[in-house]
Amino acid sequence: MANEATGTLWGLPNYTGELFTSDMINTPFLSMIGGLTGGRMTTNFEFPTASEYDHETLAQETITENESITGVTPINFVRNQSKNVVQIFQEEVLLSYVKQSNYGRLSGINTAGASNNVPSEKDWQIAKALEAIARKVEWHFLQGTYAISTTSDTPNQTRGMIAAAALASNTVAASNAALSKALMDEILRTMHTNGAMFKNMVIFCGGFQKQKLSGIYGYAPEDRNIGGVSVKQIETDFGNIAVANPHRMMPAGTLLLADVAMCAPVFQPVPGKGNLFYEDLAKTGAAENGQIFGQIGLDYGPTFCHGTLTGLATA
């Protein structure tokens, strides 16, 4: 069904019955890292995600006694800074007075004693607008690509987890091969080599790859009346790794290993208003018009803490 820009009596009919949506409204990654009420604040749309430095490559030391007296070549460790940006999330609600007045007019099947399943159209629409923003934040935190605003006509775009892992070269291209134990071993070794800490690692993937994971690591229950497996945790040489439920916002051919201990949402509040606030807009007629506004970005910490398998077979 097509959604309406303006809420009128005829565009938003009232019904009875419990409300459902087939769209994904769960936001597991966002919930794990603090949700829309956790995280940290910024007063600059650019914010640091990590400041990093490198040691020299290890090799056999060959310092002679005389060299130890005169001293060795000095080394000063150079730091750099990784960053991300917040971006605007905004939803608007526009409802006519006529629509709001007719909360007792029901469409569809009407049985004696039936009542409108949305007693307050305005409250329900605001709640669904917040739900829509949470969905968008979840998607951007996973699949977002980075861009920085340089003028008022160019938007900021927050970098998501998949792109962040690629920055650290913690990506293994499967080249359309099926997910396998060998590929899992390879990405874990790659992440370990590149410095991943494995503090609170969680695997996110779609339904097809989740089934593959359960097939790779699962063991049948020792019960004659129970069949099937659903792997929730994998024990590896680098620590235990949790496996999230199948995520419909993940690309079908990608598996993400995210250290959620390193991640947090970042909010840029508007002075005197806060973040993700609802406010009424200017009235132009017999309708109520309001908006929800927020500026949110992802702090993923050091990029070398995360990894991805890409280009996996999806059939």
C-alpha positions as CSV (number, residue, x, y, z in Angstrom):
1,M,0.0,0.0,0.0
2,A,1.2,3.5,-0.8
3,N,1.7,5.9,2.1
4,E,0.2,9.4,2.1
5,A,2.0,12.8,2.3
6,T,-1.1,14.5,3.7
7,G,-3.2,12.8,6.3
8,T,-6.9,13.2,5.3
9,L,-10.1,11.4,6.2
10,W,-10.1,9.6,2.8
11,G,-6.4,8.9,2.6
12,L,-6.1,7.4,6.1
13,P,-9.2,5.3,6.8
14,N,-9.8,3.9,10.3
15,Y,-10.1,0.2,10.9
16,T,-10.6,-2.3,13.7
17,G,-8.2,-5.2,14.3
18,E,-4.6,-5.6,15.6
19,L,-2.0,-3.7,13.7
20,F,1.0,-5.5,12.0
21,T,3.7,-4.7,9.4
22,S,5.8,-7.2,7.4
23,D,8.6,-4.7,7.3
24,M,11.6,-5.1,9.6
25,I,11.1,-2.9,12.6
26,N,13.6,-4.6,14.9
27,T,17.0,-2.8,15.1
28,P,19.3,-5.4,16.7
29,F,22.7,-3.6,15.9
30,L,21.4,-0.2,17.1
31,S,19.9,-1.8,20.2
32,M,23.2,-3.5,21.1
33,I,25.2,-0.3,20.9
34,G,22.9,2.0,22.9
35,G,19.7,2.6,20.8
36,L,18.3,6.1,20.1
37,T,18.7,7.1,23.7
38,G,22.3,5.9,24.4
39,G,25.6,6.8,22.9
40,R,27.4,10.1,23.1
41,M,27.0,13.7,22.1
42,T,28.9,16.0,19.7
43,T,28.8,19.7,18.9
44,N,30.6,19.2,15.6
45,F,29.1,17.2,12.8
46,E,32.6,15.6,12.3
47,F,33.7,13.5,15.2
48,P,36.7,11.2,15.9
49,T,36.2,7.4,15.9
50,A,39.8,6.6,16.9
51,S,43.4,8.0,17.0
52,E,45.9,5.4,15.9
53,Y,49.6,4.8,15.7
54,D,51.9,2.1,14.4
55,H,55.0,0.3,15.6
56,E,57.9,-0.5,13.4
57,T,58.0,-4.0,11.8
58,L,59.6,-6.5,14.2
59,A,63.0,-7.8,13.2
60,Q,66.2,-9.1,14.9
61,E,68.0,-6.3,16.8
62,T,71.7,-5.9,15.9
63,I,72.9,-3.3,18.4
64,T,76.6,-3.5,19.1
65,E,78.2,-2.5,22.4
66,N,79.7,0.6,20.8
67,E,76.4,1.5,19.2
68,S,74.7,1.2,22.6
69,I,77.2,3.8,23.9
70,T,76.8,6.3,21.2
71,G,73.0,5.8,20.9
72,V,70.6,4.5,18.3
73,T,68.5,6.1,15.7
74,P,65.5,7.8,17.4
75,I,62.0,6.8,16.5
76,N,59.0,9.0,17.2
77,F,55.6,7.4,16.8
78,V,53.2,9.3,14.5
79,R,49.5,9.5,15.3
80,N,46.6,9.8,12.9
81,Q,42.9,10.3,13.4
82,S,39.9,8.4,11.9
83,K,36.5,10.2,11.8
84,N,32.9,9.9,10.8
85,V,30.0,12.4,10.6
86,V,26.4,12.7,11.8
87,Q,23.7,13.0,9.2
88,I,20.2,14.4,9.3
89,F,17.2,12.2,9.9
90,Q,13.9,14.0,9.5
91,E,10.2,13.0,9.3
92,E,7.1,15.2,9.0
93,V,3.5,14.6,10.0
94,L,0.6,16.5,8.4
95,L,-2.9,15.7,9.5
96,S,-6.1,17.6,8.6
97,Y,-8.6,18.7,11.3
98,V,-11.3,16.7,9.5
99,K,-9.2,13.5,9.7
100,Q,-8.6,13.9,13.4
101,S,-12.3,14.7,14.1
102,N,-13.5,11.5,12.5
103,Y,-11.8,9.0,14.8
104,G,-15.2,7.3,15.2
105,R,-15.8,6.7,11.5
106,L,-14.7,3.1,10.6
107,S,-14.0,1.5,7.3
108,G,-13.8,-2.2,6.4
109,I,-15.6,-4.8,8.6
110,N,-17.6,-3.2,11.4
111,T,-19.0,-5.5,14.1
112,A,-21.0,-4.4,17.1
113,G,-18.8,-2.9,19.8
114,A,-15.8,-2.4,17.4
115,S,-13.5,0.6,18.0
116,N,-10.8,2.4,16.0
117,N,-7.4,0.6,16.5
118,V,-5.7,4.1,16.4
119,P,-7.5,6.2,19.0
120,S,-5.1,9.2,18.4
121,E,-4.0,9.5,14.8
122,K,-1.4,12.2,15.7
123,D,0.2,10.1,18.4
124,W,0.2,7.0,16.3
125,Q,1.8,8.8,13.3
126,I,4.5,10.4,15.5
127,A,5.3,6.9,16.9
128,K,5.5,5.4,13.5
129,A,7.7,8.3,12.3
130,L,10.1,7.5,15.1
131,E,10.0,3.8,14.2
132,A,10.8,4.8,10.6
133,I,13.9,6.8,11.8
134,A,15.1,3.9,13.9
135,R,14.8,1.6,10.8
136,K,16.8,4.1,8.7
137,V,19.5,4.5,11.4
138,E,19.9,0.8,11.6
139,W,20.3,0.5,7.8
140,H,22.8,3.4,7.6
141,F,24.8,2.0,10.5
142,L,25.2,-1.2,8.6
143,Q,25.4,-0.1,4.9
144,G,26.0,3.7,5.0
145,T,28.7,5.2,2.7
146,Y,30.8,8.2,3.9
147,A,30.4,11.7,2.5
148,I,31.2,15.0,4.1
149,S,29.2,18.2,3.6
150,T,31.0,21.1,2.1
151,T,28.0,23.3,1.4
152,S,24.4,23.6,2.6
153,D,23.4,21.7,-0.6
154,T,25.6,18.7,0.0
155,P,24.5,16.2,2.7
156,N,26.6,14.5,5.4
157,Q,26.5,10.7,5.1
158,T,27.6,8.6,8.0
159,R,29.9,5.6,7.3
160,G,28.5,2.2,8.3
161,M,30.1,-0.9,9.6
162,I,30.6,-2.7,6.3
163,A,32.5,0.3,4.8
164,A,34.4,0.8,8.1
165,A,35.8,-2.8,8.0
166,A,37.0,-2.3,4.4
167,L,39.1,0.7,5.6
168,A,41.2,-1.6,7.7
169,S,41.6,-4.2,4.9
170,N,39.6,-6.6,7.1
171,T,37.6,-7.8,4.2
172,V,37.8,-11.2,2.5
173,A,36.3,-11.4,-1.0
174,A,34.5,-14.8,-1.5
175,S,34.2,-14.4,-5.3
176,N,30.8,-16.0,-5.3
177,A,31.9,-19.0,-3.3
178,A,29.6,-20.5,-0.7
179,L,30.2,-19.6,2.9
180,S,32.5,-22.3,4.4
181,K,34.6,-23.0,7.5
182,A,37.7,-22.2,5.4
183,L,36.4,-18.7,4.6
184,M,35.4,-18.1,8.2
185,D,38.9,-19.2,9.3
186,E,40.4,-16.8,6.8
187,I,38.5,-13.7,7.9
188,L,39.2,-14.5,11.6
189,R,42.9,-14.9,10.9
190,T,42.9,-11.7,8.8
191,M,41.3,-9.7,11.6
192,H,43.6,-11.2,14.2
193,T,46.7,-10.3,12.1
194,N,45.4,-6.7,11.6
195,G,44.9,-6.2,15.3
196,A,41.2,-7.0,16.1
197,M,40.6,-7.3,19.8
198,F,37.6,-9.6,19.8
199,K,36.1,-8.0,22.9
200,N,32.4,-8.5,22.1
201,M,32.2,-9.8,18.6
202,V,28.9,-10.4,16.9
203,I,28.1,-11.8,13.5
204,F,25.4,-10.2,11.4
205,C,24.1,-11.7,8.2
206,G,20.9,-12.4,6.2
207,G,18.8,-15.5,6.3
208,F,20.7,-17.4,3.7
209,Q,24.1,-17.0,5.3
210,K,22.7,-17.6,8.8
211,Q,21.4,-21.0,7.6
212,K,24.9,-21.7,6.1
213,L,26.5,-20.8,9.5
214,S,24.2,-23.1,11.3
215,G,25.0,-25.9,8.8
216,I,28.8,-25.3,9.2
217,Y,29.0,-25.1,13.0
218,G,25.8,-26.9,14.1
219,Y,25.5,-30.2,15.9
220,A,22.2,-32.1,16.0
221,P,20.5,-32.2,19.4
222,E,20.9,-35.5,21.3
223,D,17.1,-35.9,21.5
224,R,15.0,-38.2,19.4
225,N,12.1,-35.7,19.4
226,I,14.1,-32.5,18.4
227,G,15.7,-31.8,15.1
228,G,17.6,-28.9,13.6
229,V,20.1,-26.4,14.9
230,S,20.3,-22.6,15.2
231,V,23.8,-21.5,16.1
232,K,23.9,-18.6,18.5
233,Q,27.6,-18.6,19.4
234,I,30.8,-19.9,17.8
235,E,33.8,-20.8,19.9
236,T,37.0,-19.9,18.0
237,D,40.7,-19.7,18.6
238,F,40.2,-15.9,19.0
239,G,37.4,-16.0,21.5
240,N,33.7,-16.7,21.5
241,I,31.6,-15.0,18.8
242,A,27.9,-14.4,19.1
243,V,25.6,-14.9,16.1
244,A,22.7,-12.5,15.8
245,N,19.4,-13.6,14.4
246,P,19.0,-13.3,10.6
247,H,19.1,-9.6,9.7
248,R,17.0,-8.5,6.7
249,M,19.0,-5.2,6.3
250,M,22.2,-7.0,5.6
251,P,23.3,-7.5,2.0
252,A,22.5,-11.1,1.0
253,G,26.2,-11.8,0.0
254,T,27.9,-10.2,3.0
255,L,28.7,-11.4,6.5
256,L,29.7,-8.8,9.1
257,L,31.8,-9.4,12.2
258,A,31.3,-6.3,14.4
259,D,32.9,-5.8,17.8
260,V,30.0,-4.0,19.4
261,A,32.1,-3.1,22.4
262,M,33.8,-0.5,20.2
263,C,30.6,1.0,18.7
264,A,28.2,3.7,19.8
265,P,25.7,6.1,18.2
266,V,26.7,9.8,18.2
267,F,24.0,12.5,18.5
268,Q,24.3,16.2,17.7
269,P,21.5,18.0,19.6
270,V,20.0,21.3,18.7
271,P,20.5,23.8,21.6
272,G,17.3,24.2,23.6
273,K,15.6,21.3,21.8
274,G,17.6,18.1,22.1
275,N,17.9,15.4,19.6
276,L,15.1,13.5,17.8
277,F,12.5,16.0,19.1
278,Y,9.0,16.7,17.7
279,E,7.9,20.2,17.1
280,D,4.9,21.9,15.5
281,L,5.5,23.7,12.2
282,A,3.9,26.8,10.9
283,K,0.1,26.5,10.4
284,T,-1.3,27.3,6.9
285,G,-4.8,26.0,7.3
286,A,-7.1,23.5,9.0
287,A,-4.4,20.9,9.7
288,E,-1.7,20.1,12.2
289,N,1.9,20.0,10.8
290,G,4.9,18.9,12.8
291,Q,8.3,17.3,12.3
292,I,10.8,15.1,14.0
293,F,14.4,16.1,13.6
294,G,17.7,14.5,14.6
295,Q,21.4,14.3,13.6
296,I,22.9,10.9,14.2
297,G,26.2,9.2,13.2
298,L,28.1,6.0,14.0
299,D,31.2,5.8,16.1
300,Y,32.7,2.4,15.2
301,G,36.0,2.8,17.1
302,P,39.2,1.5,15.5
303,T,38.3,0.1,12.1
304,F,40.7,-2.9,12.5
305,C,38.3,-4.3,15.2
306,H,35.7,-5.3,12.6
307,G,35.6,-7.5,9.5
308,T,33.5,-8.7,6.6
309,L,33.1,-11.5,4.2
310,T,31.8,-10.1,0.9
311,G,30.7,-11.6,-2.4
312,L,29.3,-14.8,-0.9
313,A,27.1,-17.0,-2.9
314,T,23.4,-16.4,-2.2
315,A,21.8,-19.4,-3.9
